[in-house]
């Protein structure tokens, strides 16, 4: 008899939700985590009463009632609304693109005027069937907004010319002919009060977790402990990059602790010109309205400047590069994964897919349901 029913590799959202569901079904679970903390990339560290999003901003949003009912068992969410600001060489614009954006850009007042301006610029461009990101963006919002608010930011983020990026990357870009500043058009949204780390602690209550444990370096020894493995790490790393590494974009953060109560007046400001080296600045306190857990105003602030970079082995993988080459390579790794007996592959890295948090939770709940019914 093995000591555990499941060994779950990684304490991010997928691993945490699966582990919780398995425990709820009476299964014995061991979790191992390479880092020195739980919660994966949603990890928040509390500094001077501010919950700092260590791996970039995470704003929970969903239209999935099942996911919302599940996650609110482990945290109470505030009413934070994501309304980022775009800074183009000192000019400030509303994101998502809405009537405030169109008014600032063109001086238009009505939705009809805004639509007419976009349509005119689209016709002038001669684009009928968008073949790349640049053409898709111009089709959606016209040339002026593309040049000022999309082109520079996107090229910094992906390290490629917009003409060389696929159109689908920008298809879900919110464009509104209203004055609605809510970036996520979701029924449920907010930030867990007490931070994401506290939320994941609650999910993992009563489950054994070993930190600073590299599964791939201790695979044989750890596999011997459990009947089945749930693996949430990079799929190519699991197979020792046998078919060459998959490509990602990575992000580097410069964090500053400032002796001021307000640096930029908003949680997120995107810098959309090509010359500014970072893509955005996050001011973490505004995710929770500048208050600590007791409701007091916080006299200092913490900001993170985000720099997008090419990923190399050893870097933290953030965004999968879902182009034709990498998608084909992932399918080959997936075929190898399907041959692995007693291993379940799940989550952003194991599935080489960019997931919003609610989609990860939905996938984990679905995976656990199928697995635990066997």
C-alpha positions as CSV (number, residue, x, y, z in Angstrom):
1,X,0.0,0.0,0.0
2,X,1.2,3.5,-0.9
3,X,1.1,6.2,1.7
4,X,-1.0,8.6,-0.4
5,X,-3.7,8.3,-3.0
6,X,-2.5,11.4,-4.9
7,X,0.8,13.3,-5.2
8,X,-0.1,16.7,-6.5
9,X,2.9,18.6,-8.0
10,X,2.5,22.4,-7.7
11,X,0.3,24.4,-5.3
12,X,-1.1,26.9,-7.8
13,X,-4.8,27.1,-8.4
14,X,-5.2,23.9,-10.5
15,X,-3.2,21.8,-8.0
16,X,-4.9,23.4,-4.9
17,X,-8.4,22.9,-6.2
18,X,-7.8,19.3,-7.3
19,X,-6.2,18.5,-3.9
20,X,-9.1,20.0,-2.0
21,X,-11.6,18.0,-4.1
22,X,-9.7,14.8,-3.5
23,X,-9.4,15.4,0.2
24,X,-13.2,16.1,0.3
25,X,-13.7,12.7,-1.2
26,X,-11.7,11.1,1.5
27,X,-8.5,10.7,-0.4
28,X,-5.1,11.1,1.2
29,X,-3.1,13.8,-0.6
30,X,0.5,15.0,-0.6
31,X,1.4,18.2,-2.3
32,X,4.9,19.2,-3.3
33,X,6.0,22.7,-4.3
34,X,9.3,23.7,-5.9
35,X,9.1,27.3,-4.5
36,X,9.3,28.4,-0.9
37,X,5.6,29.4,-0.8
38,X,2.2,28.1,-1.8
39,X,-0.3,29.6,-4.4
40,X,1.9,29.5,-7.5
41,X,1.7,32.8,-9.5
42,X,-1.3,34.1,-7.6
43,X,0.9,34.3,-4.5
44,X,0.5,37.6,-2.6
45,X,3.0,38.8,0.1
46,X,1.9,41.2,2.8
47,X,4.2,44.2,3.2
48,X,3.1,47.2,5.4
49,X,-0.5,46.1,5.1
50,X,-0.4,45.9,1.3
51,X,-1.0,42.5,-0.4
52,X,1.7,42.6,-3.1
53,X,1.0,40.5,-6.2
54,X,4.5,39.0,-6.5
55,X,4.0,37.6,-10.0
56,X,1.9,40.3,-11.6
57,X,-1.6,41.6,-11.2
58,X,-4.3,38.9,-10.6
59,X,-7.9,40.2,-10.8
60,X,-10.6,37.5,-10.3
61,X,-13.5,37.7,-12.7
62,X,-16.0,35.1,-14.0
63,X,-19.5,34.5,-15.4
64,X,-19.4,30.9,-14.2
65,X,-21.7,30.6,-11.2
66,X,-20.3,27.1,-10.3
67,X,-16.7,28.5,-10.1
68,X,-17.9,31.6,-8.1
69,X,-19.9,29.5,-5.6
70,X,-16.8,27.2,-5.2
71,X,-14.2,29.9,-4.7
72,X,-16.2,32.0,-2.3
73,X,-16.2,29.1,0.1
74,X,-12.6,30.0,0.8
75,X,-12.5,33.8,0.5
76,X,-14.7,36.9,0.7
77,X,-14.1,39.1,-2.4
78,X,-14.2,42.9,-2.5
79,X,-15.9,44.9,-5.3
80,X,-12.7,45.9,-7.1
81,X,-13.4,46.9,-10.7
82,X,-10.5,46.7,-13.2
83,X,-10.4,50.1,-15.0
84,X,-6.8,50.5,-16.3
85,X,-5.4,53.7,-17.7
86,X,-3.2,54.0,-20.8
87,X,-0.4,56.5,-20.8
88,X,0.9,57.4,-24.2
89,X,3.7,59.9,-23.9
90,X,1.8,61.7,-21.1
91,X,-1.6,61.5,-22.7
92,X,-4.0,59.5,-20.5
93,X,-6.7,57.3,-22.1
94,X,-9.4,54.9,-20.7
95,X,-9.0,51.2,-21.0
96,X,-11.0,49.3,-22.1
97,X,-11.6,51.4,-25.2
98,X,-14.9,53.2,-24.7
99,X,-16.5,56.5,-25.2
100,X,-14.1,58.3,-22.9
101,X,-11.2,56.9,-25.0
102,X,-12.9,58.0,-28.3
103,X,-13.7,61.4,-26.9
104,X,-10.1,62.0,-25.8
105,X,-8.7,60.7,-29.1
106,X,-11.1,62.4,-31.6
107,X,-13.4,64.8,-29.7
108,X,-16.4,62.7,-30.7
109,X,-19.5,62.9,-28.4
110,X,-21.9,60.2,-29.6
111,X,-21.5,56.4,-30.2
112,X,-22.5,57.0,-33.8
113,X,-19.7,59.5,-34.3
114,X,-17.2,57.1,-32.8
115,X,-18.4,54.2,-35.0
116,X,-18.2,56.4,-38.1
117,X,-14.6,57.4,-37.3
118,X,-13.5,53.8,-36.8
119,X,-15.3,52.7,-40.0
120,X,-13.7,55.5,-42.0
121,X,-10.2,54.6,-40.8
122,X,-10.9,50.9,-41.5
123,X,-12.0,51.7,-45.0
124,X,-9.0,53.9,-45.6
125,X,-6.7,51.0,-44.6
126,X,-8.3,48.7,-47.2
127,X,-8.4,45.8,-44.8
128,X,-11.0,43.2,-45.7
129,X,-9.8,40.0,-44.0
130,X,-7.4,40.7,-41.2
131,X,-4.3,38.5,-41.6
132,X,-2.3,39.6,-38.5
133,X,-2.6,41.5,-35.3
134,X,-2.0,44.9,-36.8
135,X,-4.8,44.4,-39.3
136,X,-7.1,42.9,-36.7
137,X,-6.6,45.9,-34.4
138,X,-7.2,48.5,-37.1
139,X,-10.4,46.7,-38.1
140,X,-11.6,46.8,-34.5
141,X,-10.6,50.4,-33.4
142,X,-9.1,52.3,-36.3
143,X,-5.6,53.4,-37.1
144,X,-5.2,56.2,-34.5
145,X,-6.0,54.0,-31.5
146,X,-3.9,51.2,-32.9
147,X,-0.9,53.5,-33.3
148,X,-1.1,55.1,-29.9
149,X,-2.6,52.5,-27.6
150,X,-1.9,49.1,-29.1
151,X,1.2,48.9,-31.3
152,X,3.9,49.9,-28.8
153,X,2.5,48.0,-25.9
154,X,1.9,44.8,-27.8
155,X,5.4,44.8,-29.4
156,X,7.0,45.3,-26.0
157,X,4.8,42.5,-24.6
158,X,5.5,40.0,-27.3
159,X,9.0,41.1,-28.6
160,X,7.7,40.9,-32.1
161,X,6.3,43.3,-34.8
162,X,2.5,43.4,-34.7
163,X,2.6,42.4,-38.4
164,X,4.3,39.1,-37.3
165,X,1.7,38.3,-34.6
166,X,-1.5,36.3,-35.2
167,X,-4.8,38.1,-35.3
168,X,-6.4,36.0,-32.7
169,X,-4.3,37.5,-29.9
170,X,-6.4,40.7,-30.0
171,X,-9.8,39.3,-30.9
172,X,-11.1,39.5,-27.3
173,X,-10.0,43.1,-26.9
174,X,-13.0,45.0,-25.2
175,X,-14.4,47.8,-27.4
176,X,-17.4,49.6,-26.0
177,X,-19.6,52.4,-27.3
178,X,-20.7,53.2,-23.8
179,X,-18.9,55.0,-20.9
180,X,-18.4,51.7,-19.1
181,X,-14.9,51.6,-17.6
182,X,-15.1,48.0,-16.4
183,X,-12.5,46.1,-18.3
184,X,-14.0,42.7,-17.5
185,X,-17.6,42.4,-18.5
186,X,-18.1,39.7,-15.9
187,X,-21.0,39.1,-13.5
188,X,-18.6,38.3,-10.5
189,X,-15.3,40.0,-9.9
190,X,-13.0,41.3,-7.3
191,X,-10.0,40.6,-5.1
192,X,-10.0,38.1,-2.2
193,X,-9.9,40.1,1.0
194,X,-6.8,39.0,2.9
195,X,-4.9,38.3,-0.3
196,X,-4.7,35.3,-2.6
197,X,-2.2,33.4,-0.4
198,X,-4.8,33.4,2.4
199,X,-7.4,32.1,0.0
200,X,-5.1,29.2,-1.2
201,X,-4.2,28.5,2.5
202,X,-8.0,28.0,3.1
203,X,-8.3,25.7,0.1
204,X,-5.4,23.6,1.3
205,X,-6.5,23.4,4.9
206,X,-5.7,19.9,6.3
207,X,-3.6,18.9,3.3
208,X,0.1,18.0,3.7
209,X,2.4,20.4,1.7
210,X,6.1,20.1,1.3
211,X,7.8,23.3,0.1
212,X,11.2,23.7,-1.5
213,X,10.7,20.3,-3.1
214,X,11.6,19.8,-6.8
215,X,9.5,16.9,-8.0
216,X,11.5,16.4,-11.2
217,X,14.8,16.1,-9.2
218,X,13.2,13.6,-6.7
219,X,10.7,12.0,-9.1
220,X,11.5,8.3,-8.4
221,X,11.4,8.8,-4.6
222,X,8.2,10.9,-4.7
223,X,6.3,8.7,-7.2
224,X,6.8,5.8,-4.9
225,X,4.7,7.5,-2.2
226,X,1.4,7.7,-4.1
227,X,-0.9,5.7,-6.4
228,X,-1.3,8.6,-8.8
229,X,0.4,11.9,-9.7
230,X,-1.3,15.1,-10.7
231,X,1.4,17.2,-12.5
232,X,0.9,20.9,-13.0
233,X,4.4,21.9,-14.0
234,X,5.7,22.5,-17.6
235,X,4.9,19.6,-19.8
236,X,8.2,19.8,-21.7
237,X,10.2,19.8,-18.4
238,X,8.5,16.6,-17.4
239,X,9.9,14.9,-20.5
240,X,13.4,16.6,-20.0
241,X,12.8,18.7,-23.1
242,X,13.1,15.6,-25.2
243,X,11.5,17.3,-28.3
244,X,13.1,20.7,-27.6
245,X,11.7,23.4,-25.2
246,X,8.3,25.1,-25.8
247,X,8.6,28.9,-26.0
248,X,7.1,31.4,-23.6
249,X,7.2,35.1,-22.8
250,X,8.5,35.9,-19.4
251,X,8.0,39.0,-17.2
252,X,10.5,40.7,-14.9
253,X,9.4,43.0,-12.1
254,X,11.1,46.0,-10.5
255,X,9.4,46.6,-7.2
256,X,9.7,49.9,-5.3
257,X,8.5,50.7,-1.8
258,X,7.7,54.4,-1.8
259,X,7.2,56.8,1.1
260,X,4.1,58.4,-0.4
261,X,0.5,57.5,0.0
262,X,-0.4,57.6,-3.7
263,X,1.9,57.2,-6.7
264,X,-0.4,57.0,-9.7
265,X,-4.0,56.9,-8.4
266,X,-4.9,53.6,-10.1
267,X,-4.1,49.9,-9.7
268,X,-2.8,49.6,-13.3
269,X,-1.4,52.1,-15.8
270,X,-0.2,50.7,-19.1
271,X,2.6,52.5,-20.9
272,X,1.7,52.2,-24.6
273,X,4.6,54.0,-26.3
274,X,7.5,51.9,-27.6
275,X,10.1,54.1,-25.9
276,X,9.1,53.4,-22.3
277,X,10.9,50.1,-21.5
278,X,8.2,48.7,-19.2
279,X,4.7,47.7,-20.2
280,X,2.9,48.8,-17.1
281,X,3.1,49.9,-13.5
282,X,1.0,48.2,-10.9
283,X,0.2,50.1,-7.6
284,X,-0.9,47.2,-5.4
285,X,-2.7,49.1,-2.6
286,X,-5.5,50.2,-5.0
287,X,-6.6,46.6,-5.5
288,X,-8.0,47.0,-2.0
289,X,-8.9,50.7,-2.1
290,X,-5.7,51.9,-0.3
291,X,-6.9,50.2,3.0
292,X,-5.3,47.6,5.2
293,X,-7.2,44.7,6.7
294,X,-8.5,46.8,9.6
295,X,-9.8,49.4,7.1
296,X,-7.1,52.0,7.8
297,X,-5.5,54.2,5.2
298,X,-2.0,52.9,4.3
299,X,0.5,55.8,4.4
300,X,3.1,54.2,2.0
301,X,2.8,52.5,-1.4
302,X,4.4,49.7,-3.4
303,X,4.7,49.7,-7.2
304,X,5.9,47.1,-9.7
305,X,7.2,48.0,-13.1
306,X,6.7,45.1,-15.5
307,X,9.2,44.3,-18.2
308,X,8.3,41.7,-20.8
309,X,11.2,39.5,-22.0
310,X,12.1,36.5,-24.1
311,X,12.0,33.3,-22.0
312,X,15.0,31.1,-21.6
313,X,15.5,27.9,-19.5
314,X,15.6,28.9,-15.9
315,X,13.2,31.9,-16.3
316,X,9.7,31.9,-15.0
317,X,7.4,30.9,-17.9
318,X,4.3,33.2,-18.1
319,X,2.7,33.4,-21.5
320,X,2.8,30.4,-24.0
321,X,3.7,31.4,-27.5
322,X,0.8,29.7,-29.2
323,X,2.0,30.0,-32.8
324,X,1.9,27.2,-35.3
325,X,5.4,25.8,-34.4
326,X,4.8,25.7,-30.7
327,X,1.3,24.4,-31.0
328,X,2.6,21.5,-33.1
329,X,5.3,20.8,-30.6
330,X,2.8,20.8,-27.7
331,X,0.7,18.2,-29.5
332,X,3.7,15.9,-29.6
333,X,4.3,16.4,-25.9
334,X,0.6,15.8,-25.3
335,X,0.9,12.5,-27.1
336,X,3.7,11.5,-24.8
337,X,1.7,12.6,-21.8
338,X,-1.2,10.4,-22.8
339,X,1.2,7.3,-22.6
340,X,2.1,8.1,-19.0
341,X,0.2,5.7,-16.8
342,X,-1.1,7.1,-13.5
343,X,-0.2,10.7,-14.3
344,X,-2.8,13.5,-14.8
345,X,-1.5,16.6,-16.5
346,X,-3.4,19.8,-15.8
347,X,-3.1,23.6,-15.6
348,X,-1.5,26.4,-17.5
349,X,2.0,24.9,-17.8
350,X,1.0,21.3,-18.2
351,X,-1.5,22.2,-20.9
352,X,0.6,24.9,-22.5
353,X,-2.4,27.3,-22.5
354,X,-3.0,30.8,-21.1
355,X,-5.9,30.4,-18.6
356,X,-7.8,33.0,-16.7
357,X,-8.1,32.1,-13.1
358,X,-11.7,31.1,-13.3
359,X,-11.0,28.8,-16.3
360,X,-8.2,27.1,-14.3
361,X,-10.6,26.4,-11.4
362,X,-13.3,25.1,-13.8
363,X,-10.8,22.8,-15.4
364,X,-9.5,21.5,-12.0
365,X,-13.1,20.9,-10.8
366,X,-14.0,19.1,-14.0
367,X,-10.7,17.0,-13.9
368,X,-11.3,16.1,-10.2
369,X,-14.9,15.1,-10.9
370,X,-13.9,12.7,-13.7
371,X,-10.8,11.4,-11.9
372,X,-12.5,10.8,-8.6
373,X,-15.5,9.0,-10.1
374,X,-13.2,6.2,-11.5
